[in-house]
Amino acid sequence: LMMTLLTSLTTLTACAREAVSAPEEIPETPTGEAEGTEQPQEPTEEIDYSQEQFGVEFDTRLPSFLVIGSEQVFKIKVVNKSSFTWYSGGANPVRLGYHFYKQDEDFQVYDDGTRGYLAENVAPGQSTVIELPIKPPDRSGHYIIQLDMVVEGFRWFSAQGAQVHEAFVFVGK
């Protein structure tokens, strides 16, 4: 009986080594995704964004104080209220950006390309959390920060009628 068990164990070990040593037989599955659940990172056909409805719901709180010269990363929860899927890749990925405005003077600073990226595609009605790096202006003072989604290569969501998220913030040392 003991000899039969040892022979079976040796056979199983040899089979396991063969399975491990032949990876070309196993189809690749992206890390962290179950087989069959892979989302396309870009649209399968070109989207005419001028015909789409743009919408976003923000569920976040921003700080009331930011330090000059100190970029901080904030987690921003957003819900896709648009009529189209937000793609994380392709020619026109959807990203999260921000703008700073002065309250009492003509001043605006855009995010200079420092944007929050989608980790995956977001279908209408779905939500996701985006990590957004925010670098405040170099001048001390009271500002309004405005969060806005953007279809890269097309337009800001607010230019298409979508709401933005605004907060008052003091920037200082």
N, C-alpha and C positions, 0 to 999 in steps of 0.2 A: 504494500500500500504506500509506504514512504517513497519507494522508488518511482511509482506511478505519479505521485504528486510532484516530485522533483523534475521528472521528465516533462510533465504538463507545464510547470512553471518555467522551465528553460525554453520550451516551445513558445509560450506566450511572450516571454521577454524578447526572443528573436523576432517574433512577428511585430512587436511594438517598435523595435529598432528599425526594421524595414520600413514601417509606416512613417517614422520620423525622418528617415534618410531619403525619402522619395517625395519632396515637397511639390514637384512639378505636377503631381497627380491631383493635388488639392487646389480647387479654384480659390483665388484670393478674395477675401472679404475685407473691406476697409475696417480699420481699427475702431472698435466701439459701436459698430453697426451690425445688426443681425442680417443674415442673408435675406435678400428680397425687400429690405427696407431702405435701400440706398436712394437718396434724393438726387436728382440732377442738380449740379451746381450752376447751371445756366439754362435759360429757356431753350426748348427744342425748336421754337420758331420765334421770329422777331416780333416784339410787342410794340404796338402803336400806342405809346403812353398818352398821346394827346386825346385818345378816346376813352381813357380809364378814369375812374373815380379815385381820388387820393384821400386817405384818411389814416390817422394814427391816434392812439390813446396812450398818454404817458402816465405811468404810475411810479412816481419818484418824488423825492425831496432833495433839493440841492442845498448846500451850505450857504449861510449868510455872510461868510468871510472867506476870502481866498488870499494867499500870500503871493506877492509879486515874485516872479522868477521861479515859482514852485509848481511844476505840473503835477496834478493829482488825477487819479483814475477813479471814476464813479461808475457804479452799476445802475443802469437805467432799464427799467422794465417797460416794454412797449407792446401794444396790441395792434395787429394789422387790421385796420378798418378800411383798407383799400379794396378795390374790385379785382386786384391782381396779386399774384404771389410775389413776395419780395425775394429776389434771388441774391444769394451771397457771392456769386461769381458771374462771369460772363462779361459782355461788353458794357452792360449797364447795371452793375450791382447796386443794391440799396444800402445806404450807410446812414449813420447818425452824426450830425454835426452841430455846431453851436455858433452863436454870434454874441458879441458884447456891444451894448449901446450905452452911451452916457445919458443921464436923465435930463440934464439942463443944457446940453450943447450938441452940436452936430458932430458926432463921433461914432464910428462903428468899426469893429474888428471881427473878421471872420476867423474860422478855425485854422487857417493856413494849411489845410489838407490833413490836419490831425483829426481823424474821424474814428468813430466806433464802427467796427465791422460785425456783420452777422456771422455767427458760428455755423448757421445752417439756413436753408430756405424757410420762409415763414409764409404759410398760406393765409388767405383771408380768414379772420376770426381767431387765428392763433397768436400766442404771445411768446416773447423771448426776452432775455436779459442781455443787454449790450454793455460791454466795458468801454467807457468813453473817457479818453485822456483829455483833461481840460487845462490849458495854460492861460492864466489870466493876463490882462493887459499889463504893460510895463509902467503905467501911470496909476498912482494911488487915487482912489475916489469911489463914488457910488455909481454902480452900473446896473443895467438890466441884462441878465443872461437869458438867451432864448435858445431852446433846443429845437432842432428842425431835422426831419428826415430828408434825404436827397437821393434821387436816382442819378447816379454818376453819368455824365454825358447828356443828361436831359435837363432836369431842373430840381429846385428845392420843392418839397411838398407844399410849403406855405404859398408858393407862387401859383399852385394849382388849387388853392382854397382850403387846404388842410390846416388844422389848428397847430399851434406851436405850444411849447411849455415855457413859461416865463417865470423868473424869480429875481428878486432884488438881491444884490450882493455888494459888499464893500470889499475893495481890493486895497491891500496895504502891506506894510512890512512887519 
